[in-house]
Amino acid sequence: MAKSAAAAEAAPETVGQAVIPLVNSLQDIIARLDGDAAAGLELPQVAAIGGQSSGKSSVLEALVGRDFLPRGPDICTRRPLVLQLVRHSAPEEWGEFLHAPGCRFHDFEQIKREIQLETDKEAGDNKGVSEKQIRLKIFSPNVLDITLVDLPGITRVPVGDQPSDIESRIRTMIMQYIKHPSCIILAVSPANADLANSDALQLARLADPDGSRTIGVITKLDIMDRGTDARNFLLGNVIPLKLGYVGLVNRSQEDINFNRSVKDALAFEEKFFSTLPAYHGLAHCCGVPQLAKKLNMILLKHITDMLPGLKTRINAQLVAVAKEHAVYGDTVESAAGQGVKLLNILRKYCEAFSSMVEGKNRISTDKLSGGARIHYIFQSIFVKSLEEVDPCKSITDEDIRTTIQNSGGPKGAMFLPEVPFEILVRKQIGRLLDPSLQCAQFIYDELIKISHGCLTSELQKFPILKKRMSEVVSSFLRDGLRPAETMITHIIEMEMDYINTSHPSFVGGTKVVELAKHEVLPPKTSASLSVHKDGTIVGSEIQLTGERGQKSRAVFAIDANRRATSDQGDMDAGTSLTGGSQMGNSQLSGSPSSKLHTIIQLKEPPITLKPSETEQDAMEVAIVKLLIKSYYDVVRKSIEDAIPKAVMHFLVNHTKRDLHNFLIRKLYRENLLNELMRETDEVLIRRQRIQETLEVLEQAHRTLEEFPLEAEKIEKGYDLAGHATGLPKIHGLSEDSPNGIYTSSPNRYGVHKTSHLVI
Ligand SMILES: Nc1nc2c(ncn2[C@@H]2O[C@H](COP(=O)(O)OP(=O)(O)OP(=O)(O)O)[C@@H](O)[C@H]2O)c(=O)[nH]1
């Protein structure tokens, strides 16, 4: 093809030509991102795999067109070498290692030595192998932008410092590279070995079963057994490969020893294929230039396919990092600016607090949060546990009897007194104090939790402020808890102080006597009665309702001659008969006239006395119990209502109303501002890092946007199958760059004119 014709063809190729530099620039960008940011951003690479000394490094070197990789009959590649070729316009060429940034190696022999040194550094000097990469960039006006990876060769027998499982280790390492769908595999097999059993092809098939990204490379065609050739193999007749094979003749060890130039080697290769009849008509799959051409086409197709996904990923990362960046924002220098910022933070905090309590913030779907938890504590914990309490559970019948008698004093009780009932019910009301205080404590704990949840991400920047805010809010909540607790104590004390037996829901008077009769007396009447929660007495024969204004007293005469058992000295002092009751029950034996004769000795009263038990007693006990139950229900309802109100008023709503002012009063002070709004070094470093990451991602985003990718346009010029469109259009290849890499090489087979790629 004439030069002018090539130039004419170059025009529609510019879109495609732009893609490879894009990939390389993205690779640069991604290399600057940390692990997390770069995750999932695999870019196409070309990896050379194969058995040891199969010629992998030689193939890559030939593609680069320069002599710079350690090669030899022994194991040479012992660490993965990631080789990024960068085409630039300046005439000079140099290499740069990632481990020595900014250090340019103009001498390619020195690059080779640096690779060897770096290999030894990591893998020792006795044939050891390491999976740690060496990253090298070659800048040159004569290369195509492409990334190549030279991998250690598959070996079977461990030598030197190699571990016994060297084979599986190397296979695993190779798989790490070639398993990625974005990796293009150069499966290198030497022609002087059994091609059908090629390690490279076997491994490639594992990673790429449908062969859509594997190119078979057959080296050492020049040293095959006399009388044999690789024609059938190259044509894919032995092991078919979708992308086909390329046969190569690289420099032999002797050529290397005699410093034979790349140029001479290429000329030799060209001569080899043109003179050997076995390879006649196979120009499209013979020689380094054909390999470069094939590679570029595949690479382009590959890049085109994966770019939309890459764009999406970079955009997603950009959004995430931009969000984090917004949190860190810019440093605020002026005092006024800091003040505004602080006020903003405090306002947002209090708004978040109110929203959480009111349930207006992000609603969690898997667990109760914020205000809903407060409601739960009131209704499902506090109210429920009060409902479950049996008000008479802790009062024994004996306690009741003793209290009744004690309240009668020396006279004994004439009527059923309300005093014992009041004493006992007051005691029971007192028991409501603890759960009520506990309920307030629970709500306080919830508010503390909510307060932690409101610390906005913006506060990450100001750890001192965050800590101070936490302290101030805690002290505010503590201060709010105290009046709530005082109120609760008052509510309970009020209930204990005045037993309102006139309460409409309280069941007393004759009704309760009726009920008690039913409970205690033998079942003459079979009607069973009970007190409903609303104070209604329900029975099959009688139904009575609570009666306003009717007192519960004086309904039942009590036997004044009640006797106390006097010989129970071991009873609980708290429920034993005391004072007048003890006197009233003392036992007299004999009349005054008996004094004249023998002295009648009274038995000493024991320390503790217990009342006796009669049917009447049982009746009284039942009545008192019913009264307690009924009144306790009245009080319970009022407590269940009043306690949540007190807690809401003094603690929850008080916080919603006044926390903002309190925070401003405590924290918005000129002398505190500098301290509170100080960012830690950690924050400063983090901001810097995020800033950098953001810039990198923005650059990646711009880079992608600047390349309007129209896959169709690119693919129009390339036909990987090579059948329909005939001449494949190769970027970077011209009459002056027949090997596709080194543009100063001479023209060779005129593949542009004739070749149809058979893949
Ligand atoms: N005659 C001839 N020798 C070759 C050819 N390709 C490679 N060699 C020689 O084979 C030996 C091994 O080549 P390398 O390129 O180092 O092979 P490798 O696969 O990279 O080796 P390791 O990285 O050590 O596994 C060297 O001495 C090369 O000169 C070829 O096409 N013909």
PDBQT file of the ligand as one rigid body, heavy atoms in Angstrom, charges set to zero:
ROOT
HETATM    1  N1  LIG A 801      15.764 -19.596  18.105  1.00  0.00    +0.000 N 
HETATM    2  C1  LIG A 801      14.838 -18.971  18.810  1.00  0.00    +0.000 A 
HETATM    3  N2  LIG A 801      15.037 -18.731  20.099  1.00  0.00    +0.000 NA
HETATM    4  C2  LIG A 801      14.091 -18.063  20.788  1.00  0.00    +0.000 A 
HETATM    5  C3  LIG A 801      12.904 -17.630  20.168  1.00  0.00    +0.000 A 
HETATM    6  N3  LIG A 801      12.171 -16.996  21.104  1.00  0.00    +0.000 NA
HETATM    7  C4  LIG A 801      12.882 -17.041  22.255  1.00  0.00    +0.000 A 
HETATM    8  N4  LIG A 801      14.030 -17.673  22.072  1.00  0.00    +0.000 N 
HETATM    9  C5  LIG A 801      15.039 -17.919  23.114  1.00  0.00    +0.000 C 
HETATM   10  O1  LIG A 801      14.469 -18.678  24.130  1.00  0.00    +0.000 OA
HETATM   11  C6  LIG A 801      14.985 -18.321  25.387  1.00  0.00    +0.000 C 
HETATM   12  C7  LIG A 801      13.904 -17.948  26.339  1.00  0.00    +0.000 C 
HETATM   13  O2  LIG A 801      13.289 -16.794  25.863  1.00  0.00    +0.000 OA
HETATM   14  P1  LIG A 801      12.529 -15.796  26.838  1.00  0.00    +0.000 P 
HETATM   15  O3  LIG A 801      11.976 -14.747  25.978  1.00  0.00    +0.000 OA
HETATM   16  O4  LIG A 801      13.422 -15.398  27.936  1.00  0.00    +0.000 OA
HETATM   17  O5  LIG A 801      11.441 -16.753  27.351  1.00  0.00    +0.000 OA
HETATM   18  P2  LIG A 801      10.451 -16.533  28.541  1.00  0.00    +0.000 P 
HETATM   19  O6  LIG A 801       9.274 -17.358  28.239  1.00  0.00    +0.000 OA
HETATM   20  O7  LIG A 801      10.243 -15.110  28.752  1.00  0.00    +0.000 OA
HETATM   21  O8  LIG A 801      11.256 -17.141  29.722  1.00  0.00    +0.000 OA
HETATM   22  P3  LIG A 801      10.931 -17.096  31.278  1.00  0.00    +0.000 P 
HETATM   23  O9  LIG A 801      10.441 -15.745  31.549  1.00  0.00    +0.000 OA
HETATM   24  O10 LIG A 801      12.221 -17.380  31.912  1.00  0.00    +0.000 OA
HETATM   25  O11 LIG A 801       9.946 -18.147  31.498  1.00  0.00    +0.000 OA
HETATM   26  C8  LIG A 801      15.936 -17.167  25.121  1.00  0.00    +0.000 C 
HETATM   27  O12 LIG A 801      17.257 -17.647  25.056  1.00  0.00    +0.000 OA
HETATM   28  C9  LIG A 801      15.524 -16.664  23.753  1.00  0.00    +0.000 C 
HETATM   29  O13 LIG A 801      16.608 -16.110  23.035  1.00  0.00    +0.000 OA
HETATM   30  C10 LIG A 801      12.713 -17.920  18.790  1.00  0.00    +0.000 A 
HETATM   31  O14 LIG A 801      11.666 -17.599  18.188  1.00  0.00    +0.000 OA
HETATM   32  N5  LIG A 801      13.701 -18.596  18.158  1.00  0.00    +0.000 N 
ENDROOT
TORSDOF 0
